[in-house]
Amino acid sequence: MDMNGTKMLVVAAHPGDVLWRCSGAIAKHVKLGGIVDVVVLTYGTGGEANELFKAGYTVEQAREQRMKDFTKSAEILGISRFEFWDLQDYRFEITQEKIYRMVKFMRESRPDLILTHWDKDLFNPDHGTVFPYVNASLEAATGQGIFVDGTEPIERAPIFCFEPHASEANDFKPNLFVDITDVIGIKKAAMATFERKAKLAEGYVNRAGYRAVNAGSFGRKGCLYAEAYAAVYPIAQDGYFVY
């Protein structure tokens, strides 16, 4: 499959979300010639940095550490562009100002596909808010009558939601499994950049093995590691079925 020049946009609440939930798809996209832009909405100091605080980090030190960690992981994954927006962690709210900020980014990035959170996560209050934020921003970004800093409207891009922490408790129903067997080493290396998160990284490798079994059940032969996604919109394509 040739993804040369195809642009993926990832919007995540926290830096670790990019690594645990979709770094395999990112690495796969880059390997196939695609381009990846990432927006990380917060530094994750509300909950994702708990281990750092227990080790004596201040809030500012935790922010600096996560920026350092993510910069390393972005290089490993081949991410072309990323931004930290420093919004309020664990108190993320949708506002018109934030929507227009995302509209501007989307119109500059002009993505062909978007990866973001599922609309429910009992373990993190931000995750379920990010999906309607991204969806509303995409709606506005396509609007001919929405004027933001001289940017031009974009075509609608399909949105794929990555897996929440506890899928069954959050009613996550995947309808897409991405085979990441050939890039699992890259995913592991990217996750390893995060200080004091080795146990969580191990859990997501195990989750990728479990999702590979699911992928095999639906016909993906030889899959050892996979990531699960839920397509938000129906997918329209030429022809009838593609195998």
C-alpha positions as CSV (number, residue, x, y, z in Angstrom):
1,M,0.0,0.0,0.0
2,D,1.4,3.4,-1.0
3,M,0.5,6.2,1.5
4,N,3.0,8.6,-0.1
5,G,2.1,12.1,0.9
6,T,-1.1,11.1,2.7
7,K,-1.5,13.2,5.9
8,M,-2.6,11.9,9.2
9,L,-3.6,14.2,12.1
10,V,-3.5,12.9,15.6
11,V,-5.3,14.9,18.4
12,A,-4.7,13.6,21.9
13,A,-5.5,14.9,25.4
14,H,-2.1,13.9,26.8
15,P,1.3,13.0,25.4
16,G,1.2,9.4,26.5
17,D,-2.1,8.8,24.7
18,V,-0.2,9.1,21.4
19,L,2.2,6.4,22.4
20,W,0.0,3.9,24.1
21,R,-3.0,4.0,21.8
22,C,-1.8,4.8,18.3
23,S,1.9,4.9,17.9
24,G,1.8,1.7,15.9
25,A,-0.5,3.2,13.3
26,I,1.7,6.3,13.2
27,A,4.8,4.3,12.6
28,K,3.0,2.2,9.9
29,H,1.7,5.4,8.2
30,V,5.2,6.9,8.1
31,K,6.8,3.6,6.9
32,L,4.3,3.6,4.0
33,G,5.3,7.2,3.0
34,G,2.7,9.1,4.9
35,I,3.0,12.3,6.9
36,V,1.9,12.7,10.5
37,D,1.0,15.9,12.5
38,V,0.2,15.7,16.2
39,V,-1.6,18.1,18.6
40,V,-1.2,17.2,22.3
41,L,-3.7,19.3,24.1
42,T,-2.2,19.2,27.6
43,Y,1.0,18.2,29.3
44,G,-0.7,15.4,31.2
45,T,0.1,16.8,34.7
46,G,-3.4,16.2,36.0
47,G,-3.0,12.4,36.1
48,E,-0.5,11.0,33.5
49,A,2.4,12.4,35.5
50,N,1.5,10.8,38.9
51,E,4.6,8.7,38.9
52,L,6.8,11.8,38.4
53,F,5.1,13.6,41.3
54,K,5.6,10.6,43.6
55,A,9.3,10.8,42.7
56,G,9.5,14.4,43.8
57,Y,9.0,16.3,40.5
58,T,7.4,19.7,40.6
59,V,4.7,20.6,38.1
60,E,7.1,22.5,36.0
61,Q,9.7,19.7,36.1
62,A,7.0,17.2,35.1
63,R,6.0,19.4,32.1
64,E,9.6,19.7,31.0
65,Q,10.1,15.9,31.4
66,R,7.1,15.0,29.3
67,M,8.1,17.5,26.6
68,K,11.6,15.9,26.6
69,D,10.1,12.4,26.5
70,F,7.7,13.2,23.7
71,T,10.3,14.9,21.6
72,K,12.3,11.7,21.7
73,S,9.3,9.6,20.8
74,A,8.3,11.8,18.0
75,E,11.7,11.4,16.4
76,I,11.5,7.6,16.8
77,L,8.0,7.6,15.2
78,G,8.9,9.9,12.4
79,I,6.3,12.5,13.3
80,S,6.7,15.6,11.0
81,R,5.1,18.2,13.3
82,F,3.8,18.3,16.8
83,E,2.5,21.0,19.1
84,F,1.7,21.1,22.8
85,W,-1.2,23.4,23.5
86,D,-0.9,23.5,27.3
87,L,-4.6,23.5,28.0
88,Q,-6.1,22.5,31.4
89,D,-5.6,18.9,32.1
90,Y,-8.5,17.0,33.8
91,R,-10.6,20.2,33.3
92,F,-10.7,20.3,29.5
93,E,-13.7,22.2,28.2
94,I,-14.9,23.0,24.7
95,T,-15.0,26.7,23.8
96,Q,-15.5,28.6,20.6
97,E,-11.9,29.9,20.9
98,K,-10.5,26.4,21.2
99,I,-12.6,25.2,18.2
100,Y,-11.3,28.0,16.0
101,R,-7.7,27.2,17.1
102,M,-8.2,23.6,16.0
103,V,-9.9,24.8,12.8
104,K,-6.8,26.8,12.0
105,F,-4.5,23.9,12.6
106,M,-6.7,21.5,10.6
107,R,-6.8,23.9,7.7
108,E,-3.0,24.3,7.8
109,S,-2.4,20.5,8.1
110,R,-5.2,19.5,5.6
111,P,-5.4,15.9,6.9
112,D,-6.6,12.9,4.9
113,L,-7.5,11.1,8.1
114,I,-7.7,11.9,11.8
115,L,-7.0,9.7,14.9
116,T,-8.4,10.8,18.3
117,H,-10.1,9.6,21.4
118,W,-13.3,7.5,21.8
119,D,-16.2,9.5,23.2
120,K,-16.2,7.7,26.6
121,D,-13.5,7.0,29.2
122,L,-14.4,6.4,32.8
123,F,-10.8,6.7,33.8
124,N,-10.1,10.1,32.4
125,P,-12.5,13.1,32.2
126,D,-10.7,14.7,29.2
127,H,-10.8,11.8,26.8
128,G,-14.5,11.7,26.3
129,T,-14.5,15.5,25.8
130,V,-11.8,15.5,23.1
131,F,-13.8,13.5,20.6
132,P,-16.8,16.0,20.3
133,Y,-14.2,18.8,20.3
134,V,-12.4,17.3,17.3
135,N,-15.6,16.5,15.5
136,A,-17.0,20.0,16.0
137,S,-13.7,21.5,14.9
138,L,-13.7,19.3,11.7
139,E,-17.3,20.4,11.0
140,A,-16.2,24.1,11.3
141,A,-13.0,23.5,9.3
142,T,-15.1,22.3,6.3
143,G,-17.4,25.3,6.5
144,Q,-17.2,27.7,3.6
145,G,-18.7,30.4,5.8
146,I,-16.2,29.9,8.7
147,F,-13.4,32.5,8.4
148,V,-10.3,31.9,10.6
149,D,-7.1,33.8,9.9
150,G,-7.4,33.7,6.1
151,T,-7.4,29.8,6.1
152,E,-9.2,27.9,3.4
153,P,-11.8,25.2,4.1
154,I,-10.8,21.5,3.9
155,E,-12.6,18.4,2.7
156,R,-14.0,16.1,5.4
157,A,-11.5,13.6,6.7
158,P,-12.5,10.3,8.2
159,I,-12.1,10.1,12.0
160,F,-10.9,6.9,13.6
161,C,-11.1,6.6,17.4
162,F,-8.3,4.8,19.2
163,E,-8.9,2.4,22.1
164,P,-9.6,3.7,25.6
165,H,-7.8,2.2,28.6
166,A,-10.6,-0.2,29.6
167,S,-12.5,-0.9,26.4
168,E,-15.3,-3.1,27.8
169,A,-16.2,-0.6,30.5
170,N,-16.3,2.2,28.0
171,D,-18.5,0.5,25.4
172,F,-15.7,0.6,22.8
173,K,-16.6,-1.4,19.7
174,P,-13.7,-1.6,17.2
175,N,-14.4,-2.1,13.5
176,L,-10.8,-1.7,12.3
177,F,-7.7,-3.6,13.3
178,V,-4.4,-2.2,12.1
179,D,-1.6,-4.8,11.8
180,I,1.4,-3.3,13.4
181,T,3.5,-6.5,13.5
182,D,6.2,-4.9,11.3
183,V,6.5,-1.8,13.4
184,I,6.1,-3.2,17.0
185,G,9.7,-2.5,17.7
186,I,9.2,1.2,16.9
187,K,6.1,1.3,19.1
188,K,8.1,-0.3,22.0
189,A,11.0,2.2,21.5
190,A,8.6,5.1,21.4
191,M,6.8,4.0,24.6
192,A,10.2,3.4,26.3
193,T,11.0,7.1,26.1
194,F,8.5,7.9,28.9
195,E,10.0,8.1,32.3
196,R,8.5,5.7,34.9
197,K,5.9,4.2,32.5
198,A,7.5,0.8,31.8
199,K,4.6,-1.2,33.4
200,L,2.0,0.7,31.3
201,A,4.0,0.2,28.2
202,E,4.2,-3.5,28.8
203,G,0.5,-3.6,29.2
204,Y,-0.1,-2.0,25.8
205,V,2.3,-4.5,24.1
206,N,0.1,-7.2,25.6
207,R,-3.0,-5.4,24.4
208,A,-1.5,-5.3,20.9
209,G,-1.1,-9.1,21.1
210,Y,-4.7,-9.5,22.2
211,R,-5.9,-7.3,19.3
212,A,-3.8,-9.4,16.9
213,V,-5.9,-12.4,17.9
214,N,-9.0,-10.4,17.1
215,A,-7.5,-9.4,13.7
216,G,-6.8,-13.0,12.9
217,S,-10.4,-13.9,13.7
218,F,-11.4,-11.5,11.0
219,G,-9.0,-12.8,8.4
220,R,-5.7,-11.1,9.0
221,K,-3.2,-13.9,8.7
222,G,0.2,-13.8,10.3
223,C,-0.7,-10.8,12.5
224,L,1.2,-10.8,15.8
225,Y,0.4,-7.3,17.0
226,A,-2.5,-4.9,16.2
227,E,-4.2,-1.8,17.3
228,A,-8.0,-1.4,17.4
229,Y,-9.9,1.6,16.1
230,A,-13.5,2.6,15.6
231,A,-14.4,4.4,12.4
232,V,-16.8,7.3,13.2
233,Y,-18.3,7.7,9.8
234,P,-19.3,5.1,7.2
235,I,-16.6,4.6,4.7
236,A,-17.5,5.1,1.0
237,Q,-15.2,3.7,-1.7
238,D,-15.2,2.7,-5.3
239,G,-16.4,-0.8,-6.3
240,Y,-18.1,-3.2,-3.9
241,F,-15.7,-4.9,-1.6
242,V,-11.9,-4.7,-1.2
243,Y,-9.9,-7.7,0.0
